[in-house]
């Protein structure tokens, strides 16, 4: 199989789907790797390194797509990229299928088998393939560094000749992968940290990192079977806001990470709540691309409202392209090996990881989430 790695074309994207180290493993499995010239440059991986690892350098995007049996990417493909893909080929990468339905329909029309990294279920067997978690850990780390950049005080307790300077206080909302990494990073920098999450199961993890867990009376099923937080009722959100609002004024930094898979992010900090936050504080909203946990967040912009800096962060993993590429590369390589491990080279759809992650196969849209989205738009899978 010829595996093609094109250069990412999304604005400000610096990652690459496969790094030279993983090329060696794929080639040792008997596959051929084609990489577009310059695809790894932004992540500091040269064409020469890829060649030494066993890849073939292809000059020209169109040529790469025309030769590859399988395309591996990070960002969801744009329509013109799918048009360049061979009929009956394979795609593995992020797809954002619900917001890119026309692209998914084109994949089905071209008989492209597509597998979405974001649909890999969060189960023990898939941990090595979990790119969502890998990238979330980077986002949590970067969020704290961004906050430190904009906050006008030290993070750690400082004993100086001019007196003792108390540590910054940090509130992390949402203790998933990104939140836990944010807690750990803020603690390493010496801040006093507290965290809030609707899932009581994360309390032990939060406290093990040296942070205080904010208690809330919660329903038993605040977490879905997939491992993601569930969308909750308006009344539940009101109670959340009450608890969060009572803690905002005590903190210098608020990092929000609350997201519901495939849905708009819940608004947990309203404009009225922002007005009560101490002047000079910083909000870093990791849910900005899904609408934001703060009502005032503007995706892709850092704004100042009521003397509070609100950072609408987007694509933070791309700001650490070297390690982000290494992590994603391991995830997608493990996933590829899982999908095509049988002697006949056919995916095993009795396997949950394969079944849940597949979006299009043999000319059909097979993923239930995507089919439901199509039906809501009054469309069918054969349009």
C-alpha positions as CSV (number, residue, x, y, z in Angstrom):
1,X,0.0,0.0,0.0
2,X,1.2,3.5,-0.9
3,X,0.6,5.8,2.0
4,X,0.6,9.5,1.1
5,X,1.4,12.3,3.6
6,X,0.5,15.7,2.1
7,X,1.5,19.1,3.4
8,X,-1.2,20.5,5.7
9,X,-2.8,23.5,4.0
10,X,-4.9,24.9,6.9
11,X,-3.8,28.4,8.0
12,X,-1.1,28.4,10.7
13,X,-0.9,24.6,10.8
14,X,2.6,23.5,11.5
15,X,2.2,19.9,12.3
16,X,2.7,16.9,10.0
17,X,0.8,13.6,10.2
18,X,3.8,11.3,10.1
19,X,7.3,11.9,11.5
20,X,10.5,10.1,10.2
21,X,10.6,7.7,13.2
22,X,7.1,6.3,12.3
23,X,8.0,6.1,8.6
24,X,10.6,3.5,9.6
25,X,8.0,1.4,11.3
26,X,5.5,1.7,8.5
27,X,8.1,0.8,5.9
28,X,9.3,-2.2,8.0
29,X,5.7,-3.5,7.8
30,X,6.0,-3.7,4.0
31,X,4.2,-0.4,3.1
32,X,5.5,2.4,1.0
33,X,5.4,6.0,2.3
34,X,5.1,9.0,-0.1
35,X,5.5,12.4,1.5
36,X,5.0,15.7,-0.2
37,X,8.2,17.8,-0.3
38,X,8.3,20.2,2.6
39,X,5.5,18.6,4.5
40,X,7.5,18.3,7.7
41,X,9.5,21.6,7.5
42,X,7.3,23.6,9.8
43,X,7.7,20.8,12.5
44,X,11.5,20.8,11.9
45,X,11.5,17.5,10.0
46,X,13.5,17.8,6.7
47,X,12.9,15.9,3.4
48,X,16.4,14.4,4.0
49,X,15.3,12.8,7.3
50,X,12.2,11.3,5.6
51,X,14.4,9.9,2.8
52,X,16.8,8.4,5.3
53,X,13.8,6.8,7.1
54,X,12.7,5.2,3.8
55,X,10.1,7.5,2.4
56,X,9.9,8.8,-1.1
57,X,9.7,12.5,-1.6
58,X,7.0,13.7,-4.0
59,X,7.2,17.2,-5.5
60,X,3.6,18.4,-6.1
61,X,0.4,17.9,-4.2
62,X,-1.6,16.6,-7.2
63,X,1.1,14.0,-8.0
64,X,1.0,12.8,-4.3
65,X,-2.8,12.3,-4.3
66,X,-2.8,10.6,-7.7
67,X,-0.3,8.0,-6.5
68,X,-1.4,7.3,-2.9
69,X,-3.7,4.4,-2.0
70,X,-4.1,5.9,1.5
71,X,-4.0,9.5,2.7
72,X,-3.0,10.4,6.2
73,X,-3.8,13.9,7.4
74,X,-4.4,16.0,10.5
75,X,-6.9,18.6,9.5
76,X,-10.1,17.5,7.8
77,X,-9.7,17.5,4.1
78,X,-11.2,20.2,2.0
79,X,-13.3,19.4,-1.0
80,X,-10.6,20.0,-3.6
81,X,-8.3,17.6,-1.6
82,X,-10.9,14.9,-1.8
83,X,-11.3,15.6,-5.5
84,X,-7.6,14.8,-6.0
85,X,-7.9,11.5,-4.1
86,X,-8.1,8.3,-6.1
87,X,-11.4,6.5,-6.4
88,X,-11.4,3.4,-4.0
89,X,-8.6,4.9,-1.9
90,X,-8.5,5.3,1.9
91,X,-8.4,8.3,4.2
92,X,-7.3,8.4,7.9
93,X,-7.3,11.5,9.9
94,X,-9.6,14.1,11.6
95,X,-12.8,14.6,9.5
96,X,-15.2,16.9,11.4
97,X,-17.9,15.1,9.4
98,X,-20.9,16.7,10.9
99,X,-19.7,20.2,9.8
100,X,-18.3,18.9,6.5
101,X,-21.2,16.8,5.2
102,X,-20.7,17.7,1.5
103,X,-17.1,16.5,1.7
104,X,-18.2,13.3,3.3
105,X,-20.8,12.7,0.6
106,X,-18.1,13.2,-2.0
107,X,-16.0,10.6,-0.3
108,X,-18.9,8.2,-0.5
109,X,-19.4,9.0,-4.1
110,X,-15.7,8.3,-4.9
111,X,-15.9,5.0,-2.9
112,X,-13.3,6.3,-0.4
113,X,-13.1,4.4,2.9
114,X,-12.7,7.1,5.5
115,X,-11.8,6.7,9.2
116,X,-12.1,9.6,11.6
117,X,-9.5,10.0,14.4
118,X,-12.1,11.8,16.6
119,X,-14.5,8.9,16.5
120,X,-12.0,6.4,18.0
121,X,-13.8,5.2,21.2
122,X,-12.2,6.0,24.5
123,X,-11.6,2.4,25.7
124,X,-8.5,0.8,27.1
125,X,-7.5,-0.9,23.8
126,X,-7.5,2.4,21.9
127,X,-5.3,4.5,24.3
128,X,-2.3,4.4,21.9
129,X,-4.6,5.7,19.1
130,X,-6.3,8.5,21.0
131,X,-5.3,11.6,19.2
132,X,-8.0,13.7,20.8
133,X,-6.4,13.1,24.2
134,X,-2.8,13.6,22.9
135,X,-3.7,17.0,21.4
136,X,-5.8,17.9,24.5
137,X,-2.8,17.4,26.7
138,X,-0.8,19.9,24.6
139,X,-3.7,22.4,24.7
140,X,-3.9,22.2,28.5
141,X,-0.1,22.8,28.9
142,X,-0.1,25.7,26.4
143,X,-3.2,27.3,28.1
144,X,-1.2,27.8,31.3
145,X,1.7,29.4,29.5
146,X,-0.6,31.7,27.7
147,X,-2.2,32.7,31.0
148,X,1.3,33.4,32.5
149,X,2.1,35.6,29.5
150,X,-0.9,37.8,30.0
151,X,-1.2,37.8,33.8
152,X,0.5,40.8,35.4
153,X,2.0,38.8,38.4
154,X,4.2,35.9,39.2
155,X,2.7,32.4,39.3
156,X,4.8,31.0,42.2
157,X,5.2,32.3,45.7
158,X,8.2,34.6,45.7
159,X,10.4,35.4,48.7
160,X,12.2,38.6,47.8
161,X,14.1,41.4,49.5
162,X,11.1,43.6,48.7
163,X,8.8,41.3,50.6
164,X,6.8,38.1,50.0
165,X,4.7,37.9,46.9
166,X,1.8,35.4,47.1
167,X,1.3,32.8,44.4
168,X,-1.3,33.2,41.6
169,X,-4.5,31.4,42.1
170,X,-5.8,29.3,39.2
171,X,-9.2,27.8,38.6
172,X,-9.5,25.0,36.0
173,X,-13.0,24.3,34.8
174,X,-13.2,20.7,33.4
175,X,-10.8,18.0,34.6
176,X,-10.5,16.0,31.4
177,X,-7.2,15.4,29.7
178,X,-6.7,19.1,28.9
179,X,-7.8,20.2,32.4
180,X,-5.6,17.7,34.2
181,X,-2.6,18.8,32.1
182,X,-3.4,22.5,32.9
183,X,-3.5,21.7,36.6
184,X,-0.2,19.9,36.5
185,X,1.5,22.7,34.6
186,X,0.1,25.4,36.8
187,X,1.2,23.5,39.9
188,X,4.7,23.1,38.4
189,X,4.8,26.9,38.0
190,X,4.0,27.3,41.6
191,X,0.4,28.5,41.4
192,X,-2.3,27.6,43.9
193,X,-4.9,25.6,41.9
194,X,-8.4,24.5,42.3
195,X,-10.5,22.6,39.8
196,X,-14.2,22.0,39.1
197,X,-15.8,19.1,37.2
198,X,-19.3,17.6,37.2
199,X,-17.8,14.1,37.2
200,X,-17.0,13.0,40.8
201,X,-14.7,10.3,39.4
202,X,-12.0,12.8,38.6
203,X,-11.7,14.1,42.2
204,X,-8.9,11.7,43.0
205,X,-6.9,12.6,39.9
206,X,-7.3,16.4,40.6
207,X,-6.2,16.0,44.2
208,X,-3.2,13.7,43.2
209,X,-1.9,16.7,41.2
210,X,-2.0,18.9,44.3
211,X,-5.1,20.9,43.4
212,X,-8.3,21.4,45.4
213,X,-11.4,19.8,44.0
214,X,-14.6,21.9,44.1
215,X,-17.4,19.7,45.1
216,X,-20.9,19.7,43.5
217,X,-23.9,17.5,44.0
218,X,-24.0,15.8,40.6
219,X,-26.2,13.3,38.7
220,X,-24.7,9.8,38.4
221,X,-24.5,9.9,34.6
222,X,-22.6,13.1,34.0
223,X,-20.1,11.1,31.9
224,X,-21.1,9.3,28.8
225,X,-20.0,5.7,28.1
226,X,-17.6,7.1,25.5
227,X,-15.6,8.8,28.3
228,X,-16.7,12.3,27.3
229,X,-18.8,14.7,29.4
230,X,-22.5,14.6,28.6
231,X,-24.7,17.5,27.6
232,X,-26.7,18.5,30.7
233,X,-30.0,20.2,31.3
234,X,-30.5,24.0,31.7
235,X,-31.1,23.6,35.4
236,X,-27.9,21.6,35.8
237,X,-26.0,24.3,33.9
238,X,-27.6,27.0,36.2
239,X,-26.2,25.2,39.2
240,X,-22.8,24.8,37.6
241,X,-22.7,28.6,37.0
242,X,-23.6,29.3,40.6
243,X,-20.7,27.2,41.9
244,X,-18.2,28.6,39.3
245,X,-19.4,32.1,39.9
246,X,-18.7,31.8,43.6
247,X,-15.1,31.0,42.9
248,X,-14.2,33.4,40.0
249,X,-13.4,36.5,42.1
250,X,-10.9,34.5,44.2
251,X,-8.7,33.5,41.2
252,X,-6.3,35.3,38.9
253,X,-6.5,32.8,36.1
254,X,-9.5,30.8,34.8
255,X,-8.9,28.0,32.3
256,X,-12.0,26.5,30.8
257,X,-12.0,23.2,29.0
258,X,-15.6,22.0,29.1
259,X,-16.8,20.5,25.8
260,X,-19.5,18.1,24.8
261,X,-18.5,15.9,21.9
262,X,-20.2,17.0,18.7
263,X,-22.1,19.8,20.4
264,X,-21.8,23.5,21.1
265,X,-19.7,24.1,24.3
266,X,-21.8,25.0,27.4
267,X,-21.6,28.6,28.5
268,X,-20.4,28.5,32.0
269,X,-19.2,32.1,32.4
270,X,-21.7,34.8,31.5
271,X,-20.9,38.4,30.8
272,X,-22.4,39.3,34.2
273,X,-19.9,36.8,35.8
274,X,-17.0,38.4,34.0
275,X,-17.9,41.8,35.5
276,X,-17.3,40.4,39.0
277,X,-13.8,38.9,38.2
278,X,-10.9,40.8,39.7
279,X,-9.3,43.3,37.3
280,X,-6.2,42.0,35.5
281,X,-7.4,38.4,35.6
282,X,-7.1,36.1,32.6
283,X,-9.5,33.7,31.1
284,X,-8.1,31.1,28.6
285,X,-11.0,29.4,26.8
286,X,-10.0,26.1,25.3
287,X,-13.6,25.6,24.1
288,X,-13.5,28.7,21.9
289,X,-13.7,26.7,18.6
290,X,-17.0,25.1,19.8
291,X,-18.5,28.5,20.8
292,X,-16.7,29.0,24.1
293,X,-17.3,28.4,27.8
294,X,-17.2,32.2,28.3
295,X,-20.1,34.2,26.8
296,X,-17.6,36.9,25.6
297,X,-15.0,34.6,24.0
298,X,-14.1,35.3,20.4
299,X,-12.4,32.4,18.7
300,X,-8.9,33.2,17.5
301,X,-8.7,36.5,19.3
302,X,-7.4,37.8,22.7
303,X,-9.7,40.5,23.9
304,X,-10.1,42.6,27.0
305,X,-13.5,43.2,28.6
306,X,-14.1,44.7,32.0
307,X,-10.3,44.7,32.6
308,X,-10.2,40.9,32.1
309,X,-8.2,39.4,29.3
310,X,-10.2,36.6,27.5
311,X,-8.1,34.4,25.2
312,X,-10.1,32.6,22.5
313,X,-7.4,30.0,21.8
314,X,-7.5,27.9,18.6
315,X,-5.4,25.0,17.4
316,X,-2.9,25.1,20.3
317,X,-1.3,21.8,19.4
318,X,0.1,23.5,16.3
319,X,2.1,25.9,18.5
320,X,4.1,22.9,19.7
321,X,4.6,21.3,16.2
322,X,7.5,19.0,17.0
323,X,6.1,17.1,19.9
324,X,2.5,17.4,18.6
325,X,3.5,15.8,15.4
326,X,5.4,13.0,17.2
327,X,2.3,12.3,19.4
328,X,-0.2,12.4,16.5
329,X,2.1,10.3,14.3
330,X,2.2,7.5,16.9
331,X,-1.5,7.7,17.3
332,X,-2.3,7.4,13.6
333,X,0.3,4.7,13.0
334,X,-1.1,2.5,15.8
335,X,-4.6,3.2,14.4
336,X,-3.5,2.2,10.8
337,X,-1.9,-1.0,12.1
338,X,-5.1,-1.8,13.9
339,X,-7.3,-1.2,10.9
340,X,-5.2,-3.2,8.4
341,X,-3.8,-6.0,10.5
342,X,-5.5,-9.0,8.8
343,X,-3.9,-11.0,6.0
344,X,-6.5,-10.0,3.4
345,X,-6.0,-6.3,4.3
346,X,-9.7,-5.7,5.1
347,X,-10.9,-3.8,8.2
348,X,-12.7,-5.9,10.8
349,X,-16.0,-4.3,11.4
350,X,-16.8,-6.6,14.2
351,X,-14.2,-4.6,16.2
352,X,-15.6,-1.6,18.1
353,X,-12.6,0.7,17.3
354,X,-12.9,0.0,13.5
355,X,-16.7,0.2,13.5
356,X,-17.1,3.4,15.5
357,X,-14.3,5.3,13.6
358,X,-15.5,4.4,10.1
359,X,-17.5,7.2,8.3
360,X,-17.7,6.0,4.7
361,X,-17.2,2.6,3.3
362,X,-18.0,0.9,-0.1
363,X,-19.8,4.0,-1.4
364,X,-22.0,4.4,1.7
365,X,-22.0,6.7,4.7
366,X,-22.0,4.2,7.6
367,X,-21.5,6.2,10.7
368,X,-24.7,6.7,12.7
369,X,-23.8,10.2,13.9
370,X,-23.2,11.4,10.4
371,X,-26.3,9.7,9.0
372,X,-28.4,11.4,11.7
373,X,-26.9,14.8,10.9
374,X,-27.8,14.2,7.2
375,X,-31.3,13.3,8.1
376,X,-31.7,16.5,10.2
377,X,-30.7,18.5,7.1
378,X,-33.4,16.7,5.1
379,X,-30.8,14.9,3.1
380,X,-30.1,11.2,2.4
381,X,-26.8,9.4,2.1
382,X,-27.1,9.0,-1.7
383,X,-27.6,12.7,-2.6
